[in-house]
Amino acid sequence: MTAEAGELGSVVPSLKAVMQAQCEACSNMLYQSSCFNHSSERSDSRLHYLHLRQVMESYLLDLCHDDVFAWLKAQHRSFTLALAGVLEDMQELTMEDMGINEKFRCDCSAAIERLEIIDTYRTPLEKVQCLRETTDLLTAAVEEHLETSERDLSGVELSTDDVLDLLLWVIVRSYPTSAHLLTHLTYIQRYHFVNSNTTILGYTLANFQVAVNWLLSRATEGVVMGADGMARTDDDGAAAAGA
């Protein structure tokens, strides 16, 4: 595959469809082979198959990562530049400036450091797990802050809006890595074939999408919302259709 030559965009019916079909075909072949002894329990058998599909997905995407990710970065270049401008402008803001609840203002460096290494991961599963770990570290930092605070903060709980406010802070402080966050989210959404929409990973991905969409809304009026809930610039629309 040659991302620079634009060959990935000409794959028919789409790169995602072809890769997903290959992943399913290989998984089915292995599942039906004599390599595995299947449990008589239907639920165990189904879980076994899903695990096998996840292994095949990660193997395939690890092999193809460099070309696919470079292609996606090229698709999202205009968005990345716009988002980078917003993030750079927000570098001097404090938690107070960003409207973060005073009760939850704490040291989020562990979460920031985790998000900053998302570029080191190659598979969609690894990347979404990095986002989940970022959120977990963020929540842990707030909980520790509440527990050690000299003020009486018993009974105080994080709301969904509070989590999003803190997530925005982490994204801002993770710049310049976070300028490419839409590319990472698109990579996960398109090529993580094992459905995680109803899991905690799906919830994590949705929170990051909301945060990125909010930041993008500050960047440019040339932003459209896709049917998948992802923000993209007008220039990205045509390219995304063939992904």
C-alpha positions in Angstrom: 0.0 0.0 0.0 1.2 3.5 -0.8 -0.6 6.2 1.1 1.3 9.0 -0.6 0.1 7.9 -4.0 -3.5 8.0 -2.9 -4.0 4.4 -3.7 -5.9 3.6 -0.5 -8.7 6.0 -1.5 -9.4 4.0 -4.7 -9.9 0.7 -2.9 -13.4 -0.7 -3.9 -15.8 -0.8 -2.2 -13.7 0.8 0.5 -10.5 0.2 2.5 -12.6 -0.4 5.6 -14.9 -3.0 3.9 -11.9 -4.9 2.4 -9.9 -5.0 5.6 -13.0 -6.0 7.7 -13.8 -8.8 5.2 -10.3 -10.1 5.3 -10.3 -10.0 9.1 -13.6 -11.9 9.2 -12.5 -14.5 6.6 -9.2 -15.3 8.5 -11.1 -15.5 11.8 -13.7 -17.8 10.4 -11.0 -20.0 8.8 -9.1 -20.3 12.0 -12.2 -20.8 14.1 -13.4 -23.7 12.0 -10.0 -25.3 11.8 -8.7 -28.1 14.1 -6.5 -25.6 15.9 -9.1 -24.9 18.5 -11.3 -27.0 20.7 -14.6 -25.3 21.1 -16.7 -25.3 24.3 -20.1 -26.9 24.1 -21.5 -23.7 25.8 -22.8 -21.4 23.1 -21.8 -18.2 25.0 -18.3 -19.5 25.5 -18.0 -20.3 21.9 -19.2 -16.8 20.8 -16.7 -15.2 23.2 -13.9 -17.3 21.9 -14.7 -16.2 18.3 -14.8 -12.5 19.3 -11.4 -12.9 21.0 -10.1 -14.5 17.9 -11.5 -11.7 15.7 -9.8 -9.1 18.0 -6.5 -10.9 17.6 -6.8 -10.9 13.8 -7.9 -7.2 13.7 -4.9 -6.2 15.8 -2.5 -8.3 13.7 -3.8 -6.9 10.4 -3.9 -3.2 11.5 -0.4 -3.5 13.1 0.9 -4.6 9.7 -0.9 -1.8 7.8 -0.7 1.0 10.4 2.0 3.1 8.8 0.3 3.5 5.4 -3.3 3.7 6.7 -2.4 6.2 9.4 -0.4 8.4 7.1 -3.3 8.4 4.6 -5.8 9.4 7.4 -3.4 12.2 8.5 -3.4 13.5 4.9 -7.2 13.4 4.8 -7.5 15.4 8.1 -4.7 17.9 7.4 -6.9 20.9 7.2 -8.7 19.9 10.4 -5.4 19.3 12.2 -4.1 22.7 11.3 -7.3 24.4 12.5 -7.4 22.4 15.7 -3.7 23.1 16.3 -4.4 26.8 16.1 -7.1 26.5 18.8 -5.0 24.4 21.1 -2.1 26.7 20.8 -4.2 29.7 21.6 -5.5 27.9 24.7 -2.1 27.1 26.2 -2.1 30.0 28.6 -5.5 29.3 30.0 -5.9 28.1 33.5 -8.5 25.6 34.9 -10.4 28.6 36.2 -10.3 30.2 32.7 -11.8 27.0 31.2 -14.6 26.9 33.7 -13.6 23.7 35.6 -15.4 23.3 38.8 -13.2 24.5 41.7 -13.8 21.3 43.6 -12.2 19.2 40.8 -9.1 21.4 40.0 -6.2 19.0 40.6 -3.0 17.7 39.1 -3.9 15.9 35.9 -0.3 15.3 34.8 -0.5 11.5 34.7 -3.5 11.6 32.4 -1.8 14.2 30.2 1.3 12.1 30.0 -0.7 9.0 29.0 -2.5 10.8 26.2 0.8 12.2 24.9 2.0 8.7 24.0 -1.0 7.7 21.9 1.2 8.0 18.8 3.3 5.1 20.0 0.4 2.7 19.7 -0.4 1.0 16.3 -3.7 -0.9 16.6 -7.2 0.6 17.1 -7.6 -1.5 20.3 -4.3 -0.1 21.7 -5.3 3.5 20.9 -8.8 3.2 22.4 -7.3 1.6 25.5 -4.9 4.5 25.8 -7.9 6.8 25.8 -9.6 4.7 28.4 -6.4 4.7 30.6 -6.3 8.5 30.2 -9.8 8.8 31.5 -9.1 6.4 34.3 -6.1 8.4 35.4 -8.0 11.6 35.2 -10.8 10.2 37.4 -8.2 8.7 39.8 -6.6 12.1 40.2 -9.9 13.8 41.0 -10.8 11.1 43.5 -7.4 11.4 45.2 -7.8 15.2 45.3 -11.2 14.9 47.0 -10.0 12.4 49.5 -6.9 14.4 50.5 -8.5 17.9 50.5 -8.7 19.7 53.7 -12.2 20.9 52.7 -15.3 18.8 53.4 -16.0 17.4 49.9 -17.8 14.3 51.0 -20.6 13.4 48.7 -19.2 15.4 45.8 -19.4 13.5 42.5 -18.2 14.1 39.0 -21.0 14.8 36.5 -20.7 14.0 32.8 -20.1 17.7 32.2 -17.3 17.8 34.8 -15.6 14.9 33.1 -15.8 16.6 29.7 -14.4 19.9 31.1 -11.4 18.0 32.6 -11.0 16.0 29.4 -10.8 19.3 27.5 -8.1 20.4 29.9 -6.1 17.2 29.3 -6.4 17.5 25.5 -5.3 21.2 25.6 -2.3 20.4 27.8 -1.3 17.4 25.6 -0.7 19.7 22.6 1.0 19.3 20.1 0.2 15.5 20.2 -3.5 16.2 20.6 -3.6 18.2 17.4 -3.9 14.8 15.6 -6.6 13.5 17.9 -9.3 13.4 15.2 -7.0 11.2 13.1 -6.7 8.8 16.0 -10.4 8.8 16.7 -11.2 8.2 13.0 -8.6 5.3 12.9 -10.3 3.7 15.9 -13.8 4.2 14.6 -13.2 2.9 11.1 -10.9 0.0 11.8 -11.9 -1.3 15.2 -14.2 -4.0 13.8 -15.2 -5.7 17.0 -18.2 -3.7 18.2 -17.5 -1.7 21.4 -20.4 0.8 21.1 -22.1 -0.5 24.3 -18.9 -1.0 26.3 -16.9 1.3 28.5 -14.5 1.6 25.5 -17.3 2.9 23.4 -18.3 5.4 26.1 -14.7 6.6 26.3 -14.5 7.1 22.6 -17.8 9.0 22.6 -16.5 11.4 25.3 -13.3 12.2 23.3 -15.4 12.7 20.1 -17.6 15.3 22.0 -14.5 17.1 23.3 -12.9 17.2 19.9 -16.1 18.4 18.2 -16.4 21.2 20.8 -12.8 22.3 20.1 -13.4 22.2 16.4 -16.4 24.4 16.8 -14.1 27.1 18.0 -11.7 26.6 15.1 -13.7 27.2 12.0 -17.2 27.6 10.5 -16.3 25.2 7.8 -17.0 22.2 9.9 -19.7 19.6 9.2 -20.9 16.8 11.4 -20.9 13.4 9.7 -23.6 10.8 10.2 -21.1 9.0 12.4 -21.0 11.9 14.8 -17.5 12.8 13.9 -16.5 16.4 13.1 -14.8 17.0 9.8 -14.0 19.9 7.5 -15.6 20.3 4.2 -12.4 19.1 2.5 -12.5 15.9 4.5 -16.1 14.9 3.5 -15.4 13.5 0.1 -12.3 11.6 1.2 -14.1 10.1 4.2 -16.8 8.6 2.0 -14.4 6.2 0.4 -12.6 5.1 3.5 
